[in-house]
Structure formats: structure tokens, C-alpha cells
Amino acid sequence: MPSRLIEDLHPDLQPLCREFLKRCQAAGLDILITCTYRSRAEQDQLYAQGRDGNTGARVTNARGGQSAHNFTLQGRPAARAFDIVPMVGGKPMWRATHPAWQQAGAIGMTLGLNWYGRPGAPFREYPHFELARG
Ligand SMILES: [Zn+2]
């Protein structure tokens, strides 16, 4: 199971993630973290979705070890990205045109996070917030 724990994020990303959640809450947004760290094996499973005869849509372009979610420090999970979904009326809102996505994205970018829902992102992935390369 991929992790949803803030403690499995990179030490530099943990305070940013907590601040992000705090500011979202203050703005009236209910945000659920769906993934922080995932292992290489879990990443490979995800990569196989929609490929090699597997059904469904492709969900990632990263193989095991290539995703910011797979990052470790001294063998410990230290993901450089987290994924979210806004909860609207108690249910996850997956429709990316809902204004909650733009609101959450703007809050993340104010904190210096690299939000992949922004125009011109390397690829469009609305749930994905990544620690900027320092
Ligand atoms: Zn992600």
C-alpha cells in the first residue's frame, strides 16, 4: 500500500505540506492526501496500468525509481511529492474543472511547490505537488 503519511515525505517537504493543509482549511477547502511515498514495486505496478495489455487509462509516465514519490534518504521513505484530492460534500472531487483544484493549486504554488496542474507543467497531473529542486 502506498503511504499517505506526511512523515514519509522529504524533511523539507513535511512542513510545506502541513502549511498547505492549514491554508487550504483556512480557505474552506477539505483536502485529502491520497499518496505520499510509494515503493519502486508499487510504482512499477502503477506504470503497468494501461500498458502491456493491461486495461484502463495510463496513470503515470514514471517507472519504479523515476517518480518523486519513490525518493528515499538513507533507506527511509522521503517522497519529494504528494498527491491530493479535494473533498466536496464529503466525496472526492476528481473532475479537474472544479474550482477547488485551482484554489488548492494556487495555495501550493504560493508555498513554492511545483504543482503539475498548472499550465505548462511537464505533464498535466492535477493531484501532484512536488518539492522544487533546491
Ligand atoms: Zn504524484
Backbone and ligand atoms as CSV (ligand in chain L), in Angstrom:
chain,resi,resn,atom,element,x,y,z
A,1,MET,N,N,0.843,-1.208,0.000
A,1,MET,CA,C,0.000,0.000,0.000
A,1,MET,C,C,0.879,1.259,0.000
A,2,PRO,N,N,0.653,2.155,-0.956
A,2,PRO,CA,C,1.359,3.440,-0.898
A,2,PRO,C,C,1.008,4.173,0.390
A,3,SER,N,N,1.952,4.988,0.868
A,3,SER,CA,C,1.748,5.707,2.124
A,3,SER,C,C,0.959,6.986,1.916
A,4,ARG,N,N,0.224,7.379,2.964
A,4,ARG,CA,C,-0.448,8.679,2.985
A,4,ARG,C,C,0.099,9.529,4.130
A,5,LEU,N,N,1.183,9.059,4.752
A,5,LEU,CA,C,1.717,9.746,5.929
A,5,LEU,C,C,2.611,10.913,5.541
A,6,ILE,N,N,2.397,12.039,6.201
A,6,ILE,CA,C,3.260,13.208,5.989
A,6,ILE,C,C,4.687,12.877,6.430
A,7,GLU,N,N,4.818,12.004,7.425
A,7,GLU,CA,C,6.141,11.603,7.931
A,7,GLU,C,C,6.957,10.859,6.868
A,8,ASP,N,N,6.317,10.368,5.817
A,8,ASP,CA,C,7.044,9.671,4.745
A,8,ASP,C,C,7.451,10.620,3.613
A,9,LEU,N,N,7.287,11.922,3.865
A,9,LEU,CA,C,7.758,12.922,2.911
A,9,LEU,C,C,9.188,13.339,3.259
A,10,HIS,N,N,9.866,13.923,2.284
A,10,HIS,CA,C,11.198,14.510,2.495
A,10,HIS,C,C,11.117,15.528,3.639
A,11,PRO,N,N,12.142,15.584,4.507
A,11,PRO,CA,C,12.103,16.518,5.644
A,11,PRO,C,C,11.818,17.970,5.230
A,12,ASP,N,N,12.249,18.376,4.042
A,12,ASP,CA,C,11.969,19.746,3.580
A,12,ASP,C,C,10.522,19.919,3.142
A,13,LEU,N,N,9.888,18.827,2.751
A,13,LEU,CA,C,8.516,18.910,2.226
A,13,LEU,C,C,7.471,18.802,3.337
A,14,GLN,N,N,7.819,18.136,4.443
A,14,GLN,CA,C,6.842,17.930,5.534
A,14,GLN,C,C,6.237,19.243,6.037
A,15,PRO,N,N,7.055,20.252,6.404
A,15,PRO,CA,C,6.453,21.498,6.893
A,15,PRO,C,C,5.634,22.208,5.813
A,16,LEU,N,N,6.060,22.096,4.551
A,16,LEU,CA,C,5.311,22.733,3.457
A,16,LEU,C,C,3.961,22.070,3.279
A,17,CYS,N,N,3.933,20.767,3.401
A,17,CYS,CA,C,2.681,20.020,3.263
A,17,CYS,C,C,1.721,20.373,4.401
A,18,ARG,N,N,2.255,20.460,5.619
A,18,ARG,CA,C,1.405,20.818,6.762
A,18,ARG,C,C,0.841,22.231,6.600
A,19,GLU,N,N,1.686,23.149,6.144
A,19,GLU,CA,C,1.251,24.525,5.928
A,19,GLU,C,C,0.205,24.583,4.807
A,20,PHE,N,N,0.441,23.793,3.762
A,20,PHE,CA,C,-0.507,23.712,2.646
A,20,PHE,C,C,-1.885,23.285,3.156
A,21,LEU,N,N,-1.919,22.242,3.979
A,21,LEU,CA,C,-3.199,21.746,4.503
A,21,LEU,C,C,-3.874,22.800,5.378
A,22,LYS,N,N,-3.059,23.492,6.181
A,22,LYS,CA,C,-3.577,24.518,7.070
A,22,LYS,C,C,-4.227,25.659,6.271
A,23,ARG,N,N,-3.498,26.093,5.224
A,23,ARG,CA,C,-4.022,27.207,4.408
A,23,ARG,C,C,-5.257,26.784,3.606
A,24,CYS,N,N,-5.263,25.563,3.153
A,24,CYS,CA,C,-6.439,25.061,2.432
A,24,CYS,C,C,-7.654,25.056,3.349
A,25,GLN,N,N,-7.433,24.569,4.576
A,25,GLN,CA,C,-8.518,24.513,5.548
A,25,GLN,C,C,-9.048,25.926,5.829
A,26,ALA,N,N,-8.098,26.880,5.984
A,26,ALA,CA,C,-8.486,28.274,6.247
A,26,ALA,C,C,-9.289,28.847,5.076
A,27,ALA,N,N,-9.024,28.347,3.875
A,27,ALA,CA,C,-9.735,28.819,2.684
A,27,ALA,C,C,-11.043,28.052,2.473
A,28,GLY,N,N,-11.360,27.153,3.394
A,28,GLY,CA,C,-12.606,26.408,3.298
A,28,GLY,C,C,-12.521,25.176,2.416
A,29,LEU,N,N,-11.278,24.750,2.116
A,29,LEU,CA,C,-11.104,23.554,1.284
A,29,LEU,C,C,-10.851,22.341,2.164
A,30,ASP,N,N,-11.508,21.252,1.827
A,30,ASP,CA,C,-11.317,19.989,2.535
A,30,ASP,C,C,-10.427,19.109,1.646
A,31,ILE,N,N,-9.168,18.936,2.057
A,31,ILE,CA,C,-8.194,18.256,1.205
A,31,ILE,C,C,-7.820,16.896,1.788
A,32,LEU,N,N,-7.853,15.882,0.945
A,32,LEU,CA,C,-7.414,14.551,1.353
A,32,LEU,C,C,-6.092,14.240,0.651
A,33,ILE,N,N,-5.098,13.796,1.425
A,33,ILE,CA,C,-3.846,13.343,0.818
A,33,ILE,C,C,-4.037,11.881,0.398
A,34,THR,N,N,-3.832,11.610,-0.876
A,34,THR,CA,C,-4.057,10.250,-1.375
A,34,THR,C,C,-2.767,9.458,-1.463
A,35,CYS,N,N,-1.627,10.136,-1.557
A,35,CYS,CA,C,-0.354,9.411,-1.635
A,35,CYS,C,C,0.807,10.322,-1.271
A,36,THR,N,N,1.723,9.794,-0.467
A,36,THR,CA,C,3.000,10.483,-0.245
A,36,THR,C,C,4.100,9.602,-0.855
A,37,TYR,N,N,4.530,8.594,-0.104
A,37,TYR,CA,C,5.583,7.704,-0.604
A,37,TYR,C,C,4.993,6.446,-1.228
A,38,ARG,N,N,5.571,6.025,-2.352
A,38,ARG,CA,C,5.287,4.669,-2.836
A,38,ARG,C,C,6.592,4.021,-3.256
A,39,SER,N,N,6.665,2.703,-3.051
A,39,SER,CA,C,7.898,1.958,-3.327
A,39,SER,C,C,8.092,1.809,-4.832
A,40,ARG,N,N,9.283,1.372,-5.230
A,40,ARG,CA,C,9.568,1.126,-6.642
A,40,ARG,C,C,8.607,0.092,-7.215
A,41,ALA,N,N,8.342,-0.963,-6.437
A,41,ALA,CA,C,7.442,-2.029,-6.904
A,41,ALA,C,C,6.033,-1.474,-7.125
A,42,GLU,N,N,5.582,-0.633,-6.195
A,42,GLU,CA,C,4.250,-0.026,-6.340
A,42,GLU,C,C,4.214,0.911,-7.547
A,43,GLN,N,N,5.330,1.605,-7.782
A,43,GLN,CA,C,5.418,2.482,-8.948
A,43,GLN,C,C,5.357,1.674,-10.239
A,44,ASP,N,N,6.074,0.538,-10.273
A,44,ASP,CA,C,6.064,-0.325,-11.464
A,44,ASP,C,C,4.663,-0.850,-11.756
A,45,GLN,N,N,3.928,-1.185,-10.696
A,45,GLN,CA,C,2.537,-1.645,-10.859
A,45,GLN,C,C,1.679,-0.561,-11.487
A,46,LEU,N,N,1.881,0.662,-10.998
A,46,LEU,CA,C,1.124,1.807,-11.495
A,46,LEU,C,C,1.472,2.067,-12.962
A,47,TYR,N,N,2.760,1.961,-13.275
A,47,TYR,CA,C,3.240,2.199,-14.646
A,47,TYR,C,C,2.605,1.196,-15.609
A,48,ALA,N,N,2.387,-0.023,-15.143
A,48,ALA,CA,C,1.834,-1.085,-15.995
A,48,ALA,C,C,0.368,-0.849,-16.331
A,49,GLN,N,N,-0.322,-0.029,-15.522
A,49,GLN,CA,C,-1.733,0.259,-15.807
A,49,GLN,C,C,-1.859,0.937,-17.164
A,50,GLY,N,N,-2.697,0.363,-18.016
A,50,GLY,CA,C,-2.913,0.931,-19.347
A,50,GLY,C,C,-1.814,0.575,-20.330
A,51,ARG,N,N,-0.860,-0.279,-19.908
A,51,ARG,CA,C,0.229,-0.709,-20.789
A,51,ARG,C,C,0.331,-2.233,-20.758
A,52,ASP,N,N,1.078,-2.777,-21.715
A,52,ASP,CA,C,1.365,-4.211,-21.747
A,52,ASP,C,C,0.088,-5.041,-21.647
A,53,GLY,N,N,-0.962,-4.623,-22.355
A,53,GLY,CA,C,-2.184,-5.405,-22.353
A,53,GLY,C,C,-3.056,-5.220,-21.127
A,54,ASN,N,N,-2.617,-4.377,-20.181
A,54,ASN,CA,C,-3.460,-4.088,-19.023
A,54,ASN,C,C,-4.518,-3.068,-19.415
A,55,THR,N,N,-5.715,-3.256,-18.859
A,55,THR,CA,C,-6.821,-2.380,-19.225
A,55,THR,C,C,-6.770,-1.076,-18.437
A,56,GLY,N,N,-7.582,-0.148,-18.847
A,56,GLY,CA,C,-7.690,1.125,-18.142
A,56,GLY,C,C,-6.764,2.172,-18.727
A,57,ALA,N,N,-6.878,3.372,-18.174
A,57,ALA,CA,C,-6.090,4.502,-18.671
A,57,ALA,C,C,-4.698,4.495,-18.048
A,58,ARG,N,N,-3.732,5.027,-18.770
A,58,ARG,CA,C,-2.398,5.215,-18.205
A,58,ARG,C,C,-2.466,6.277,-17.124
A,59,VAL,N,N,-1.812,6.020,-16.012
A,59,VAL,CA,C,-1.900,6.969,-14.900
A,59,VAL,C,C,-0.564,7.616,-14.566
A,60,THR,N,N,0.526,7.126,-15.115
A,60,THR,CA,C,1.831,7.709,-14.809
A,60,THR,C,C,2.790,7.463,-15.960
A,61,ASN,N,N,3.775,8.352,-16.082
A,61,ASN,CA,C,4.825,8.166,-17.074
A,61,ASN,C,C,6.124,7.712,-16.424
A,62,ALA,N,N,6.089,7.507,-15.102
A,62,ALA,CA,C,7.313,7.180,-14.374
A,62,ALA,C,C,7.367,5.703,-14.015
A,63,ARG,N,N,8.497,5.068,-14.301
A,63,ARG,CA,C,8.734,3.697,-13.853
A,63,ARG,C,C,9.269,3.726,-12.421
A,64,GLY,N,N,9.375,2.536,-11.815
A,64,GLY,CA,C,9.898,2.427,-10.455
A,64,GLY,C,C,11.230,3.143,-10.314
A,65,GLY,N,N,11.331,4.015,-9.309
A,65,GLY,CA,C,12.568,4.747,-9.060
A,65,GLY,C,C,12.632,6.094,-9.757
A,66,GLN,N,N,11.742,6.326,-10.744
A,66,GLN,CA,C,11.795,7.586,-11.514
A,66,GLN,C,C,10.879,8.667,-10.948
A,67,SER,N,N,9.925,8.260,-10.113
A,67,SER,CA,C,8.941,9.224,-9.625
A,67,SER,C,C,9.444,9.910,-8.362
A,68,ALA,N,N,9.034,11.172,-8.181
A,68,ALA,CA,C,9.361,11.910,-6.958
A,68,ALA,C,C,8.743,11.234,-5.730
A,69,HIS,N,N,7.732,10.383,-5.958
A,69,HIS,CA,C,7.112,9.652,-4.837
A,69,HIS,C,C,7.999,8.510,-4.341
A,70,ASN,N,N,9.005,8.106,-5.119
A,70,ASN,CA,C,9.841,6.947,-4.776
A,70,ASN,C,C,11.109,7.327,-4.008
A,71,PHE,N,N,11.295,8.617,-3.751
A,71,PHE,CA,C,12.554,9.107,-3.194
A,71,PHE,C,C,12.772,8.605,-1.761
A,72,THR,N,N,14.021,8.226,-1.469
A,72,THR,CA,C,14.382,7.809,-0.106
A,72,THR,C,C,15.631,8.567,0.337
A,73,LEU,N,N,15.801,8.650,1.648
A,73,LEU,CA,C,17.015,9.201,2.259
A,73,LEU,C,C,17.518,8.165,3.247
A,74,GLN,N,N,18.732,7.698,3.048
A,74,GLN,CA,C,19.311,6.662,3.923
A,74,GLN,C,C,18.349,5.495,4.130
A,75,GLY,N,N,17.742,5.079,3.023
A,75,GLY,CA,C,16.871,3.909,3.061
A,75,GLY,C,C,15.486,4.141,3.642
A,76,ARG,N,N,15.219,5.384,4.067
A,76,ARG,CA,C,13.901,5.715,4.629
A,76,ARG,C,C,13.063,6.440,3.591
A,77,PRO,N,N,11.730,6.203,3.582
A,77,PRO,CA,C,10.872,6.962,2.669
A,77,PRO,C,C,11.056,8.466,2.876
A,78,ALA,N,N,11.239,9.197,1.781
A,78,ALA,CA,C,11.404,10.655,1.841
A,78,ALA,C,C,10.875,11.233,0.535
A,79,ALA,N,N,9.598,10.965,0.275
A,79,ALA,CA,C,8.991,11.352,-1.002
A,79,ALA,C,C,9.115,12.846,-1.237
A,80,ARG,N,N,9.411,13.209,-2.488
A,80,ARG,CA,C,9.545,14.619,-2.857
A,80,ARG,C,C,8.243,15.161,-3.445
A,81,ALA,N,N,7.146,14.401,-3.332
A,81,ALA,CA,C,5.858,14.854,-3.853
A,81,ALA,C,C,4.728,14.210,-3.060
A,82,PHE,N,N,3.584,14.903,-3.048
A,82,PHE,CA,C,2.368,14.293,-2.505
A,82,PHE,C,C,1.222,14.546,-3.476
A,83,ASP,N,N,0.232,13.666,-3.422
A,83,ASP,CA,C,-0.958,13.780,-4.260
A,83,ASP,C,C,-2.162,14.052,-3.365
A,84,ILE,N,N,-3.074,14.842,-3.891
A,84,ILE,CA,C,-4.272,15.203,-3.118
A,84,ILE,C,C,-5.527,14.998,-3.957
A,85,VAL,N,N,-6.660,15.042,-3.268
A,85,VAL,CA,C,-7.939,15.242,-3.950
A,85,VAL,C,C,-8.794,16.131,-3.038
A,86,PRO,N,N,-9.450,17.155,-3.601
A,86,PRO,CA,C,-10.375,17.948,-2.788
A,86,PRO,C,C,-11.639,17.127,-2.500
A,87,MET,N,N,-12.111,17.235,-1.269
A,87,MET,CA,C,-13.364,16.583,-0.895
A,87,MET,C,C,-14.459,17.632,-0.997
A,88,VAL,N,N,-15.490,17.309,-1.755
A,88,VAL,CA,C,-16.616,18.230,-1.919
A,88,VAL,C,C,-17.883,17.489,-1.507
A,89,GLY,N,N,-18.543,18.025,-0.488
A,89,GLY,CA,C,-19.718,17.341,0.036
A,89,GLY,C,C,-19.372,15.950,0.568
A,90,GLY,N,N,-18.168,15.822,1.110
A,90,GLY,CA,C,-17.734,14.551,1.699
A,90,GLY,C,C,-17.271,13.507,0.695
A,91,LYS,N,N,-17.206,13.893,-0.595
A,91,LYS,CA,C,-16.785,12.925,-1.624
A,91,LYS,C,C,-15.600,13.480,-2.410
A,92,PRO,N,N,-14.680,12.602,-2.836
A,92,PRO,CA,C,-13.548,13.082,-3.629
A,92,PRO,C,C,-14.026,13.683,-4.948
A,93,MET,N,N,-13.527,14.869,-5.267
A,93,MET,CA,C,-13.894,15.570,-6.495
A,93,MET,C,C,-12.783,15.357,-7.525
A,94,TRP,N,N,-12.973,14.395,-8.427
A,94,TRP,CA,C,-11.923,14.059,-9.402
A,94,TRP,C,C,-12.006,14.920,-10.654
A,95,ARG,N,N,-13.126,15.634,-10.838
A,95,ARG,CA,C,-13.283,16.462,-12.035
A,95,ARG,C,C,-12.375,17.686,-11.921
A,96,ALA,N,N,-11.362,17.746,-12.797
A,96,ALA,CA,C,-10.309,18.753,-12.667
A,96,ALA,C,C,-10.801,20.159,-12.975
A,97,THR,N,N,-11.999,20.299,-13.557
A,97,THR,CA,C,-12.527,21.623,-13.857
A,97,THR,C,C,-13.193,22.254,-12.626
A,98,HIS,N,N,-13.362,21.476,-11.552
A,98,HIS,CA,C,-13.959,22.032,-10.334
A,98,HIS,C,C,-13.017,23.099,-9.756
A,99,PRO,N,N,-13.580,24.261,-9.319
A,99,PRO,CA,C,-12.725,25.362,-8.833
A,99,PRO,C,C,-11.824,24.997,-7.655
A,100,ALA,N,N,-12.190,23.994,-6.866
A,100,ALA,CA,C,-11.363,23.607,-5.716
A,100,ALA,C,C,-9.945,23.250,-6.148
A,101,TRP,N,N,-9.802,22.697,-7.358
A,101,TRP,CA,C,-8.458,22.319,-7.839
A,101,TRP,C,C,-7.599,23.550,-8.053
A,102,GLN,N,N,-8.178,24.573,-8.693
A,102,GLN,CA,C,-7.404,25.791,-8.948
A,102,GLN,C,C,-7.054,26.492,-7.634
A,103,GLN,N,N,-8.006,26.473,-6.680
A,103,GLN,CA,C,-7.751,27.104,-5.377
A,103,GLN,C,C,-6.603,26.402,-4.665
A,104,ALA,N,N,-6.662,25.070,-4.622
A,104,ALA,CA,C,-5.607,24.293,-3.947
A,104,ALA,C,C,-4.273,24.477,-4.672
A,105,GLY,N,N,-4.312,24.477,-5.997
A,105,GLY,CA,C,-3.090,24.652,-6.778
A,105,GLY,C,C,-2.445,25.995,-6.501
A,106,ALA,N,N,-3.266,27.040,-6.425
A,106,ALA,CA,C,-2.743,28.385,-6.159
A,106,ALA,C,C,-2.091,28.451,-4.784
A,107,ILE,N,N,-2.715,27.805,-3.793
A,107,ILE,CA,C,-2.146,27.798,-2.441
A,107,ILE,C,C,-0.797,27.067,-2.450
A,108,GLY,N,N,-0.734,25.947,-3.131
A,108,GLY,CA,C,0.521,25.193,-3.216
A,108,GLY,C,C,1.625,25.995,-3.889
A,109,MET,N,N,1.277,26.705,-4.948
A,109,MET,CA,C,2.289,27.473,-5.680
A,109,MET,C,C,2.775,28.661,-4.864
A,110,THR,N,N,1.879,29.258,-4.048
A,110,THR,CA,C,2.282,30.334,-3.136
A,110,THR,C,C,3.370,29.853,-2.184
A,111,LEU,N,N,3.306,28.575,-1.823
A,111,LEU,CA,C,4.303,27.993,-0.917
A,111,LEU,C,C,5.557,27.534,-1.666
A,112,GLY,N,N,5.599,27.762,-2.965
A,112,GLY,CA,C,6.784,27.389,-3.745
A,112,GLY,C,C,6.769,25.961,-4.246
A,113,LEU,N,N,5.627,25.289,-4.081
A,113,LEU,CA,C,5.535,23.921,-4.572
A,113,LEU,C,C,5.317,23.916,-6.079
A,114,ASN,N,N,5.800,22.869,-6.703
A,114,ASN,CA,C,5.665,22.693,-8.136
A,114,ASN,C,C,4.372,21.912,-8.383
A,115,TRP,N,N,3.321,22.639,-8.740
A,115,TRP,CA,C,2.006,22.000,-8.943
A,115,TRP,C,C,1.872,21.595,-10.404
A,116,TYR,N,N,1.614,20.310,-10.635
A,116,TYR,CA,C,1.568,19.801,-12.004
A,116,TYR,C,C,0.211,20.020,-12.682
A,117,GLY,N,N,-0.696,20.733,-11.999
A,117,GLY,CA,C,-1.952,21.102,-12.653
A,117,GLY,C,C,-1.858,22.443,-13.356
A,118,ARG,N,N,-0.731,23.117,-13.158
A,118,ARG,CA,C,-0.594,24.461,-13.755
A,118,ARG,C,C,-0.347,24.331,-15.261
A,119,PRO,N,N,-0.742,25.378,-16.013
A,119,PRO,CA,C,-0.430,25.347,-17.448
A,119,PRO,C,C,1.085,25.301,-17.626
A,120,GLY,N,N,1.542,24.491,-18.556
A,120,GLY,CA,C,2.980,24.411,-18.825
A,120,GLY,C,C,3.730,23.446,-17.931
A,121,ALA,N,N,3.023,22.669,-17.087
A,121,ALA,CA,C,3.690,21.653,-16.275
A,121,ALA,C,C,4.271,20.582,-17.204
A,122,PRO,N,N,5.326,19.864,-16.740
A,122,PRO,CA,C,5.945,18.826,-17.588
A,122,PRO,C,C,4.917,17.847,-18.146
A,123,PHE,N,N,3.961,17.466,-17.341
A,123,PHE,CA,C,2.775,16.761,-17.804
A,123,PHE,C,C,1.657,17.152,-16.855
A,124,ARG,N,N,0.417,17.085,-17.331
A,124,ARG,CA,C,-0.712,17.592,-16.537
A,124,ARG,C,C,-1.167,16.522,-15.561
A,125,GLU,N,N,-0.966,16.781,-14.273
A,125,GLU,CA,C,-1.382,15.840,-13.238
A,125,GLU,C,C,-1.866,16.667,-12.055
A,126,TYR,N,N,-3.154,16.970,-12.031
A,126,TYR,CA,C,-3.718,17.903,-11.048
A,126,TYR,C,C,-3.447,17.520,-9.591
A,127,PRO,N,N,-3.469,16.245,-9.209
A,127,PRO,CA,C,-3.280,15.929,-7.789
A,127,PRO,C,C,-1.844,16.119,-7.279
A,128,HIS,N,N,-0.876,16.347,-8.172
A,128,HIS,CA,C,0.546,16.202,-7.849
A,128,HIS,C,C,1.213,17.528,-7.463
A,129,PHE,N,N,1.764,17.586,-6.235
A,129,PHE,CA,C,2.527,18.738,-5.733
A,129,PHE,C,C,3.931,18.262,-5.391
A,130,GLU,N,N,4.927,18.903,-5.988
A,130,GLU,CA,C,6.299,18.407,-5.855
A,130,GLU,C,C,7.210,19.474,-5.264
A,131,LEU,N,N,8.161,19.011,-4.462
A,131,LEU,CA,C,9.180,19.886,-3.887
A,131,LEU,C,C,10.057,20.407,-5.022
A,132,ALA,N,N,10.218,21.746,-5.078
A,132,ALA,CA,C,11.060,22.322,-6.131
A,132,ALA,C,C,12.503,21.885,-5.912
A,133,ARG,N,N,13.225,21.691,-7.008
A,133,ARG,CA,C,14.644,21.314,-6.911
A,133,ARG,C,C,15.416,22.448,-6.263
A,134,GLY,N,N,16.122,22.156,-5.192
A,134,GLY,CA,C,16.829,23.226,-4.494
A,134,GLY,C,C,18.324,23.196,-4.738
L,1,ZN,ZN,ZN,2.035,12.456,-7.688
